[in-house]
């Protein structure tokens, strides 16, 4: 079961990336191939932010772009966006010189042309697209042991590449130890792994490391960063604060394999559950890890609003895959908020 925990988490991430980035029909994908170009070179003046929008043109919304004839699906040579990118007229060229943005490269221009020729299909922001399970590709190779290997081998084959030879046992245990515990293996652990002739030696090592207290600490590191954990208040004199009990709860949750729905629910609203336990209330410290003003003379209402804004931004980053900070004062320049 503990081995499956690590495998399933990795599989979820892999399937998410495949769902978002691959196209069975070979066509370009808006989120992977086109959005980065438009976001980098166009959205500042022709994106979601109405206050910064020029010529009343939106390129982040397909209907608006088509209506303005900036993009004519199937007709790249007749699309105004291509004409403006290629023109030598200084006043008409996009992006304009005053924007200080670099001109599109030949590759970027060719990509836009191909995408328009293929129908100029848009996609929702990637954070709004549900993850879909995809079938495991079957690759005939004796060295493939699990579904992830087949995905990797299939992707390499498309690029006319091959898998690297299997790493030495010394390298494998070192990688595995760093991945699951953040620490190198001890000399004794390396020696024991080298001497273990069991075909399941690697799997047994995975299980051993997942049972280590260090596993929870390693997994907690990234979550503490997302949660803006700190042992001090962060403002001015930066006095210390004791929230290590919540940190230890996070480590314990990973080590005990607390289900993701509980891990999320307890942190966001554990105190609102029926007859909440002390542990569920403790988890809600997630909402109070923001910087806190502790100076005399500070305006309470001002910082109450700051704290609310922080919680909203943190929720967006941790659970929605979005950045909300810009939208606090104006329409977001790059995301549809």
N, C-alpha and C positions, 0 to 999 in steps of 0.2 A: 504493500500500500504506500509506504513512504517513497519508494522508487517511482511509482506512478505519479505521486504529487509533483515531483520535479519534471517528469516527462510531460504531464498534462499541461502544466503552466507553459512550458516551452512550445508545445504544440499549439496552444491557443494563440500565442504571439505570432508563430509562424503562419498559421492559417489566416490571421488578421492581415498580415503583410501580403500574403498571396491574394486574398480577396480584394485588397485595395490596389494592387500594383500590376496584376496580370490581366491579359486580355486574350481570351481563347481564339478570337478571330484575327489576332495580329494587329489590330488597329491601335493607334495611340490612345492613351488614357489621359483624360483631362487633369485629374489630380496629380498624376505622376509626371506627365510630360509637358502640360500646357500651363497649369496654374502657377508653377514656379516662375515661368517666363513672364506671364502677365502681372503677377504679384511684384516681381522685381523691377519691371520696366514700365508698367502701365497703370496699376491700381492706385498709385499715389494721386493721380489726377483723374482717373476714370474708374474708380472703384466704389466701395461701400460708403465712404465718407462724403456725405452731401455737402459739407462745408468746404471741402477741398476740391470738389468735382469741377472739371473744366468742360465747357461746351455742352453741358447737360448730357454728357455721354457716359454710359456705364458699360464696361466690358466684363464685369463680373456677373451680369445677368444676361442670359442668352437672348431672351425676347427683346430686351432693350438694345443689345448690340446688333441684332438682325434688323430691327425696325429702323435703326439709324444707318443701316447698310454698311456699318463698319465691318461686319462679318456676314458674308453671303454663303451659306452652306453649299459645298460642292463647287464653289467658284472663287478660288483663292485670288486669281488675277483680277477679279472685279471687286474684291473686298477692299474697302477704304483703309483698313488697318494695314494691309500689305502695301498699298500704294503710298501711304504716309511713311512707312518704315523705309521704303526704297527711294523715295523722292530725293532729288538733289536740291530742291528749293528749301532754303534755310527756314523760311517762315512756316513751311508746311511739314517739315521733317519731324518724325516722332521716334523716340522721345526728344523734346526740344532741348536745345543747348543749355537754356537757362535752368533746366531741371538738374543739371550736373550728373545725369544718369548716363551710363555707358550705352553706346549704340548696340543694337542686337547683333549677335554674331551670325555668321553665315549658317551655322548649324541651327541656331534658334529660329532664324527666318525660314529655313527649310522645314523645320518641325511644325511651325505655324501653318505653312502652306499645305503640308501633308494633312494636318488635322482638319483644316477647313475643307480640303478636297474629300476627306472621309466623312464629311457631314457636320463637322463642328459640334460634336456631342459634348455637352457639359455634364458635370457631376456635382452632386451636393458636396459641401465641405466634408472631408474624409471622416471627421468626428461624428457626423450624422448618419453615416452609412452602416447599417447593421452588419456584423460579421457573419459570413456564410461559410458553412463547412464545404470543403471541396474534396472530391475523390482523391485518394492517394495514387499518384502515378506509379505504375509498375515498371521498374528498371531491373533487368536481369543482370545481377552482379552478386557474386557470393559474399562480398565484403559488406553488404548492406544488411543491417540488423533490425532497424525499426523504421516506422513511416517517415520520420524526419530525414533519414538517410536517402530515401527515395525522392523526396522533394528536392534535396540538395543535388543529388545526382542528375535529376531531370533538368534542373535549372542550368547546371554546368554543361550538360549535353547540348542544350539550345545554344550555348555560347562556344561550342566545340572545345570544351575543356574537360578534364578528367579529375577524379578525386585524387588527392595526394595520398601517398602510401601511409598506412597506419603508423601513428607515432610510436616511439618506444615506450615501454612501460614506465620508465622514469619520468618521461614527459607527460604521459597520461595522468599519472597520480598527482603530479604537480599542478597541471591544469585543473583537474577535478577538485583538488583541495582549495585552490584559490577561488574557483567558481562558487563552491558551496559553503566555504567557511571564511574566505578572505585571508587565509593563513597558509603558509607552505606546509607540506607534510614533514613530519619529523624523520630523521634518519631511520629510526626503527620502523616507522610505517612504510617507508620506501622499501626497505629490505624485506619486510613481510609480504608486500605486494609483489615484489620480484620473485619471491620463492613460491608464491601461490600458483600452482599449476591448474587450478580449477577453472574450467571455461567460464564460470560465473564470477571470477575474481573481481572483475570491474564492477558488476552489479552489486556484489557484496560490499565493495568499497563505497559505492554510492549510498547504500543503506546505512552503513556505519557513519558516514559524514552527515547524513540527514538526521541521525539520532543525536548528533553532537549539539551541545548548547551553543557552540559557535555558529551553527547554521542559522539560528534565529537572529543572532547579532549581525551576520552578513546580510541577510534579507532585510533587516530593519534599517540598515544604513540608507538605502535609497528612499524608503518611506519616510524616514526622519527628515530627509532633505525636502521632499515634497510637502511635508507637513509643517515646514519652517521651524523645526524644533531647535531650541536653544536653552542654555542654562542661565540666561540673563535676559533682562527686559529690552535691551537693544537701543534705548534712547539715552542720550546725554550721559549721566553718571553711570548708566548701564549696571544697575544693581542686580545681584544674583537672584534667581528664583528657583524654587525646588519643584521641578516637574519630571524628575527622573523616574518617579513611580509610573507615569504614563509610558515613558520610554521602555521600562522593564515589561509593561503589559504588552507592548508591541512585540518585543522579543519573544515573550511567552506565547503570544498568539501564533507566531510563525512556527515555533517549536512544537506546539500542540496541534498545528494544522487547522486552526480555526477557519471555518468556511468563509468564503469571500463575502457572502451576503451579510453575515453577522459582523465580520470585520468592518464593513462599511456602515451598516445600520447603527451599530453601537457607537461608533465614533461621531456620526452625524446627529443622532437623536436617541442615544441610549437612555437618557433621562425621561423620554416620552413613552417608553415601552410600559406595558402594564406591570406594576410591581417590579420596577427595575432593581437589579442587584447592584451591590457596590461596584462590581467589576464593570457593569454596563454604564454606570454613571462615570466611573473613572475614565472610560474610553472617550467620553465627550471632551476631555481635555484637548483633543484635536482641534476643537473650535476656539481654544483660548491660547494658542501658541504664538499668536501674533506679537509684534512689538507692542509694548505697553508703556505709556508715559507715567512716570512716578515722581515728577518734579512738582514742587509746590508752585501754585500759581497757574497751572495748566487749566485749560477750559474743558470741563468734563464732557459737554455736549460735542465739542469738536472731535475729541478723541473717541467718543462713542461711535460717531459716524465713521471715523477712520477704521475702527475695529470691525464694523459691519462690512465695509468695503473690502477689507482684507479677507474676511471669511468667504465672501462671494468670489473673490479672485482665486483664492486657494481651492475652493470647490471646483471651479471651472478648470483649473490646471490639473488637479488630481483626478477628477472623474469625467470630465467632458472632453479633455484634449484640446481645450481652447484657451486663449489668452483674453482676459476681460479688461485688463488694465486700461487700455486706450478708450474703451467704450464708457468709462466712468465720466469722461468730459465731452466726448463727441463720438460720432459714428466711427466704428473701427475702420482703419484704412485697408486692412487686408482680410479680415474675417467678417462674415455676414452677421454682425451684431450691431 
